[in-house]
Amino acid sequence: MARTGQAVEFEAFDRLEDKVQLLVALVGRLRAEQARVAEENARINRDLETARARLQEADASSAQVAGLKEEREVIRTRVSSLLEQLESLNI
């Protein structure tokens, strides 16, 4: 009867060993997945920083274009005024 008790104990240890091995494999997969996600996160952060830099450049360019349009309108108004003055001279 002692042998049957030992067999039952070994079966319990075998099941425990199987579960521990499955757990170790799961932890390994989770660590690999975590490393992959961390790399992807770092790549996405780099892409985000690049996009932010481009957006700042675009904003600066947009402000510059708005300034140039305003300057063009001022010049256009002044030229129109000068043309009107020339026409009024009746030369």
Beta strands, then each sheet from edge to edge (+ up, - down):
end
